[in-house]
Amino acid sequence: MSELPVVAVIGASVLDVVSEVDGFPEENSEVRALARHSGFGGNAANTAAVLASLGHKTHLVSALADDWVAGQIVRQLNHLGVDTSACRIHTGVETPASHILINRRTGSRSIVHFRGLPELDADALEALDLSTVDWCHFEGRSPAATAKMMASIRRRFPAIPCSLEIEKPRQDMDQLFEHTDVLLFSRAYAESLGFAAADPFLVAMASKTRVRPLVVAWGEQGACAMDDSDAMISSPAFPPDQTVDTLGAGDVFNAGVVHALAEGQSLSDALIAACQLAGHKCSHSGVV
């Protein structure tokens, strides 16, 4: 069996501190957690972990602190097969942390995020030998620096496909569109622009960029995509019998799309496989 494509994932890594509760607490109240655990999180770290679990040699390019928490994150990712040697280390700062409450009744989650770490700068890929990489996946952060990284790949390694996740409505994010081959949007991003359904959102995005495919995950309604001929493709969701934890489901979905497309699967098959993978993730805690 031939080896799977080598993937580099560029974006954030954080510490997730997760408490599971029997219903969300009211303000100014105290509840007992049913379970508590901590470990790596962040869009890029999660996506890299899933890709490694699917069999890809996976590199993570992320900003890390030099504290013991970052050491714990690195050990966990390395154990899963993620190569973190190209990460950028910053001294005198703390590892970003997400404090997460998961409602066991529904599997939904609320997050309080702390970040005191610099974003990746434009030369963050210098520590990575891109000649060994078959696919680059970017988390849409720090548009100016990310645009320079993506443009550099386009200039030096034009054969490497790039995918881009757009999760949050950050300013100037659309300047990244021209540098990518696959655009992956979140439902939250679409809703922030006033869209209540996937299809009209993709039509609107298609008028702003020539990039295809365009993909948007829509939670319990599945996912939609627009292909090279501007045809609309959809997949239903594949929810588990019992939803345990939705945290990271979007990152798992993105990893599923990258995995399938990098292998040469059709967009329709990629969409279905990614929805199945995200649905399976919701049946248990953690992304892998």
N, C-alpha and C positions, 0 to 999 in steps of 0.2 A: 504494500500500500504506500502510495506516495505521501510525502510529508505535506501537511497543511501549510498555507501561506503564513509567512512571518508578519505579525501585526505590531505596530507601535501605537500606543494610546497616549495622548498628550492632554493633560488636564489636572484636576485637583484630587488630592488625597487628604482625608481627614480621619479623626477618631470619632466613631459613632458610640455613644453611650445610650443604650436602649433600655427602657423600662416598660414592661408589659403590665397593663392595668385593666381592671374589669369595668370599662367605661371611663370616659374622660372626667377628671375631677372638676368640680366647680371652682371658680375663682375664690381665692382666700380659704381653701379647704386643704385637708390632709388625707391622703389615701395610702394604702399599702400596696406596693408593687407585687405582682404575682411572680415575676421573674425579672432578672436584670443581667445584661451581658454587654460587653464592649469589644470593639475590634475595628478593623479598617472600614472606611466608608469613603464617600465622595464618588462623583460620577465616573471619573477616569479609573480610579482604583477598582471600583466595582466591575466596570466593563472589562478591564484587563483581566481580572480574576476569572470572569466567566469565559472569556476567550481562551485563557490558559486551560480551564477545565474542559473545554471542547477539543483540546488537542493542539492548539496553535502555540508556537513559540512566540511569546508575548513580551514586549518591552514596555515599561511604564516610564514616561517622562513627566515628572511632577515636582513641585516645590515641596521640600521637607524641612522641618526644623532639625536641630541637632540634639533634641531632648530624648529621654528614654521612651516617651510615647511613640515618637517616630520610629525608634528602634523596634518597638513591638509591632508596628504596622508593617515595617519592612520584613520582619521575620515571618509574619503571617502570609504576606504576599509571596515571598520566596518559597515558602512551604508549598504553596499552590502552583508554583512553576512560573511566576511572574518575575522577569529580570528587572530589577530596580537600579541597576548600576548607572543608568544615565540620569537619575534624578538629581535635581539641583538642591544642595544643602545650604541652609541659611543658619547663621549663628545668632544667639541672643534673642531668639523669638520662640513663641510657643506653637506647638502643633495645633492647627485648627480643630475644633470639636463641634459635633452636632449632638445636642441632647434631645432624645427622641422618646415620645410617648406613643406606644402602640395600644390601640383599643382591641382587646381580645374578642369583643363581641362582634366587631365588624372587620378587623384587620387594617383599619385606617390608621394614619399616623399624623402627629403634629411635631414640628421640628423647631428648635431654637438653635441657631448657628452662631458660633463665635469664630472670627478669623482675624489674626494679627500677623499673618505671614504674607510676604510679597507675592504677587502673581509671577508666573513664569515670564521671563523677558525674551526678547527677540532672538537671542543666541542660545536658547535653551536646548536646541537639538544638536549642538556642537559635540556633545559627549556620546552621541549615538551614531554608529556607522550605518547610514541610510542605504548604503549599497547592498546591505543584507536584508533589507525590509521590503516586503511585498505590498503592504497596505498601511496607511496612516489614518488613524481616527482621532479627531480633535473634539474636545469639549469647548463649546463657544464661550470663551472668557477673554477678558482684556483684548478687545478687538484689534488695537493697533499692533501689539506684539504678536498676536496670533496670525494676523494678516501677513506680517513679515516672514514668519516661519513657514506659512503655507506657500507664499510666493517663492521662497528659497527652494522648497521642494520642487515646485513647478519648474523652476529654472534649471536646477541641477539634476533632478531625477524625474523627468516628465512622465515616465512610464508608471510611476507609483500612484495608484488611485488614492484619493483622499476622501474621507467622509467627515461630515461636520454635524455635531449635535447642537441644536438651538433649543435650550430649555427655558431660559429666563429672558424677559424683555429688557436686555441691556442696550444702552445707547450705541448706535453705529454698528450693530451686529450685522446689518445687511452688507457692509463692506467686505465681509468674509465670503459672501456667496460666490463671487467670481472665481475663487481659488479652489473650489471643491468639485467633486464628481457626484456626490450623494449628499442630500440634505435631509437630516432627521429632526423633525420638530416635535415638541411636546404639546400635549393638549393645553397645558397651562399657558404656553406661549401663544397658541391660537386664541384662547379665550381672553388673554390680555389685550388682544387686538380687536376684540368684539365679536369673534366668531363662535357660534353655538354648535357648529357641526363641522365635520372634517372636509367634506367635498368642497363647499364654498371657500374654505380656507386655502385649500390646495390650488384652486382656480385663481385666487387672488395672488398667491405666491408665484404661480406660473407666469403672471404678468410682470413680475419684478425680476425674474432671473431666467436664464436659458438652461440652468442646471436641471438635469433629470438623471435619476429619479428624485422625486420629492416624496417624502414619507412622513406621516404623522400618526402617532399612537393615540388612541382615544379611549383608554381604560377599558371599562366593561363593555364598550361598544366595538372593541377590536381595533383595527388599524386600516388606514387607507394610503394609497400611493398613486402617483401619476408617473407614467412611464415615458419613454422617448417619443412616442407618438401622441402624447397628451391624453392617452386613455386612462380612465380611472380604474384602479384595482383595489379590492378590499378583502379583508379577512375578518372572520368573527373572532371574538375573544374565546379563550378556552379556560374558563374559571375552574378551579378545583372544587371538589365536593364541599370543602370547608376552607374559607379564606382565613389564613393564619396571620400573614404579614405581607403587606404590599410595598414595604420599604425597599427601594432599589429595583422595582419591577421595570421601570423605564430604562434603567441602565442595562438590565438583562435583555430587554427587547432590542435595544440598540446593538448589543453584542450579537444577538441572533441574526439581525439583518447583515451586519458586517461579515459574520462567519459564512452565511449562505452566499452572499454576493462575491466574496473573496474566493469562494470555491467554484464560482461560475454558475450557480443556480439561477433560475429565472426570478424576476422580481416577485411574481405571484407566489412561488414556492418559498422565497425568502420571507415574505410577509406572514405566511401561514406558520412557518417554522418559528419565527420570532414571537408570534402570539402564543404559540404552544409553549415555548420556553418561558415566557413571562407568566403564563398561567400556572405552570408547574412551580415556578419560584414562589408564587403566592400561597402555595400549600405548606410552606415551611419558613422558618426564620433564616435569614442570611441569603446571600445571592448565589451561593454554591453549596 
